[in-house]
């Protein structure tokens, strides 16, 4: 099942794809900033809290920008996932987004297991 969400004028689009065996892929495109990081945070929290979710992969292939609030949402997702026994990882960061994660030392911490 795929769910897409984009609010008019919001630079962040989220697309959820439920795959097999409890794996969820959440694609984020556009920009994550102080104005919309709460939506990313809430979406991650909802997915990770679902009993059927075994793994959440956040795909940043089409993400162009992330600020400290977006990074905070990712850290919250990682911690909540650890608490719930869910695998959590970020894939395909590039450009500025990858650079931010590298500077903060999160590129490895947020890499998916295996």
Protein Blocks (a to p, Z undefined) as FASTA:
>chain_A
ZZddddehiabdcdddddeehiacdddehjadfklmmmmmmmmmmmmmpmklmbdcddfk
lacbdcfklmmmmmmmmmmmmmnopacddehiahjllmmmmmnopmmmmpceZZ
